[in-house]
């Protein structure tokens, strides 16, 4: 039987994805958080393509500091990549995670980097 925590997050994720939809002009900023890393993607849901992505695994600066600091670096990285692609506005998809800790620091640093959501 599946873990209750996993099922709860899947239920929340479905509820969020009913309302959040990304286009090519206003893509969806999706966050994935594992135990050690954090990743962010800009997704165009009309075509099903990823426009830009950033993660703490391949980012040299993100390797330093705690996990919240890693999330801050990833947020700035995704904001920079979005600006290169000519994107200013996004819709935020927290992917079933609580808006707290690493997810919050990623979102705030993306806002500081120039993204609007």
C-alpha positions in Angstrom: 0.0 0.0 0.0 1.2 3.5 -0.9 2.4 5.9 1.8 -0.3 8.2 3.1 2.0 11.3 2.7 2.6 10.5 -1.0 -1.2 10.0 -1.6 -2.0 13.3 0.2 0.6 15.2 -1.9 -0.8 13.6 -5.1 -4.3 14.8 -4.2 -3.2 18.3 -3.5 -1.2 18.3 -6.7 -4.2 17.4 -8.7 -6.3 20.1 -7.1 -3.6 22.7 -7.9 -3.1 21.6 -11.5 -6.8 22.0 -12.2 -6.4 25.7 -11.7 -2.8 26.3 -12.9 -2.1 26.2 -16.6 0.9 27.6 -18.5 1.1 29.0 -22.0 4.1 30.1 -24.1 3.8 33.7 -23.0 3.0 32.9 -19.4 4.5 29.5 -18.6 4.1 27.5 -15.5 6.9 27.6 -13.0 7.0 24.0 -11.5 9.0 23.2 -8.5 10.3 19.7 -7.6 11.9 19.1 -4.3 13.7 15.9 -3.4 15.4 15.1 -0.1 18.8 16.5 -1.2 18.1 18.7 -4.3 15.6 21.1 -5.7 14.6 21.8 -9.3 12.5 24.4 -11.2 11.1 24.3 -14.7 9.2 26.7 -16.9 6.7 24.7 -18.8 4.4 25.5 -21.8 1.4 23.3 -21.2 -0.1 23.9 -24.6 2.8 22.2 -26.4 4.0 20.1 -23.4 7.5 21.5 -23.7 10.0 22.8 -21.1 11.2 26.3 -21.9 13.9 26.6 -19.3 15.1 24.6 -16.2 17.4 25.1 -13.3 18.4 22.8 -10.5 20.8 22.5 -7.6 22.5 19.4 -8.8 24.4 20.9 -11.8 24.7 24.4 -10.4 28.1 25.0 -8.8 26.9 27.9 -6.6 24.0 25.8 -5.2 26.4 23.2 -3.9 27.4 25.5 -1.1 25.3 26.2 1.9 22.2 24.6 3.3 19.2 23.5 1.3 17.3 26.8 1.7 20.3 28.6 0.3 20.4 26.1 -2.6 16.8 26.9 -3.4 17.6 30.6 -3.4 20.3 30.1 -6.0 18.0 27.9 -8.1 15.3 30.6 -8.0 17.7 33.3 -9.2 18.9 30.9 -11.9 15.4 30.2 -13.3 14.7 33.9 -13.3 17.8 34.7 -15.3 16.9 31.9 -17.8 13.4 33.3 -18.1 14.7 36.8 -18.8 16.9 35.3 -21.6 13.8 33.7 -23.1 11.9 37.0 -22.9 9.5 35.8 -20.1 8.4 38.1 -17.3 5.2 36.6 -16.0 4.7 33.0 -14.8 2.1 31.0 -12.9 3.6 29.3 -9.8 3.0 25.5 -9.4 4.2 24.4 -6.0 3.5 20.8 -7.0 1.7 19.8 -3.9 4.4 21.0 -1.5 3.6 23.5 1.2 4.6 27.1 0.5 7.2 27.0 3.2 11.0 26.6 3.6 12.7 25.7 0.3 9.7 26.3 -1.9 9.2 29.7 -0.4 12.8 30.7 -0.7 12.9 29.6 -4.4 9.7 31.6 -5.2 11.0 34.7 -3.4 14.4 34.7 -5.1 12.6 34.2 -8.5 10.5 37.3 -7.7 13.7 39.2 -6.8 15.2 38.1 -10.1 12.4 39.8 -12.0 9.6 37.2 -12.4 6.1 38.2 -11.7 3.5 35.8 -10.2 
